[in-house]
């Protein structure tokens, strides 16, 4: 028996398919037992990764696809968002992220940097590979009550 189920979806790299991917993530995360807030975090982080593909991976005349891979474990979900377009320098982009001042106009936030910031803030682990396109690996653990199973009950 496998330790996880793997689901893969391929969609055109067009913005109208971002909602399809968010809906898929929502349904898969619900099966594992994530809370409503955790599912919203997963949808936002995945949506940011998909948006980065739509806006940055393929040139204006080049059509491409987004590959969404999800590994469903008992206690976590691993999400992969991949493209085969042009890569980017992660460290360069990351160095331009925040911090943002409270008095800074949110409309003026730098494009690209906020998406990476949200992914890292909302997920437990984020890894990137930008060889031959960009692949984002994100992991989120289910936060259930930390109770040990099969423990004797003590009454007072």
N, C-alpha and C positions, 0 to 999 in steps of 0.2 A: 504494500500500500504506500502511495506517495505521501510525503510530508506536507504537500501543498497542492492546490489546484492552480492551473495556469490558464489565463484567458488573454487572448490577443485580438485587438481590433485595429484595422487599418482604414483610415479615412483620408479623403483629399485634404491637403493643407490649405483649407479655406475656413474663414472665420465662422461660417454658418454651422460647421460641424463641432465647434467647441462645446455647444450645449449638449450634443449627443454624447461626447466624452464625459462631461460632468455628470450627466444622468447615469451613465454606465458605472462610474466610480461610486455614485450614491447607492445604487442597487447592490453592488459588490460589497461595499463597506457595511451595509446594513446586515448582510448575511453573516458577517464575522461578529457583529455585536458592538460596533462603534456607537457612541452616543450621537445625538443630533448635532451638537456643537462640533464634535470630532469629524463628522461627515461633512459639515460645512467647511471646516479647515482643509480637508482632503480635496474638496471640490475647488476651493480657491487656489490651492497650491498647484493642482493639476491644470486648472484653467490658465494659470500664469505660464506654465511650461508650454502649453499648447499655443497660447498667444505669442510667445517668443518664436515658436516655429513659424506661425503664420506670417509674422511681421519681418523676421530676420533670416530664415533658413533658405528661402528660394528667391531668386531674382524675379523681377516683374514679369518676364516672359516665360520663366521656367515653372512647370507644374510639378508638384511633389506630393508626398503623402506623409501623414503622421502615423507612427506606429505606437499604439498604447498596449503595453504588456502589464498584466497584473498577476502577481503571485499571492494567493490567499492562504495564509497560515492560520493556525488556531488562535494565535495571539498578536498577529500583525498583518499588514498588507504592504507589499513591495510594489511600487508603481514605476514603470519605465515609460518615458516619453522620448521617442527617437525620431530623427529625420535624417535625410541623406543630402542635405543642402550644404551651404558653406558654413564652416565653423566660426568660432569667435574665441577671443582670448579671455578666459574666465577670470583670471587674476586681474587683468586690466579693468574689466567691467566691475568686478567686486570692489576694487580699490576706489571706485567712484560712487559707491553706495554710502549714503548717510554719513555721519549722523545729521538729522534734520532738526532745525530749531523750531520751537513751538510757534514762533511768529512767522515762519516761512509759509508762503502760500502753497497749499497742497497741489494746486493746478500747475505749479512750476516744478514739480518733482521730475527728476531726470527719467526719461523713458528707458526701459531695460533694467535699470538698477533696482527699481521697486519690486519687480517680479522676482528677481533672485532673492531679495531681502525677504519677501513674503514666503517663498518656498522654504528658506532656512528657518524662518520664525515659526511656521506652522507645522513643519514636519520634524520627526525625531532625528532623521538622518537624510542628508542630501549629498549626492556624488554626481559629478559631471565627467563626461568623456567627450572630447571634441575632435576625435580623429575620424575623418570620413563622415562628416555630419556631426550633430550634437545629440548625445544621449544623456538624459537626466534620470537618475535613479533616486527615488524617494521612499523612505520607510516610515511608517507610523505604527506604533504599538497600541494595542487596545489597553485602556486604563481601567481595569476592573478592580473590584475590591481585592486587596491583598490578603486573602484568607487561605490558609492551607487546607487542602481537602483531607478527609478521613481523620480528623482530629477529634479526640474524645471531648465531650462536652463537660464543662465543669459548672456545677450549680453551687450557689451559696445559700 
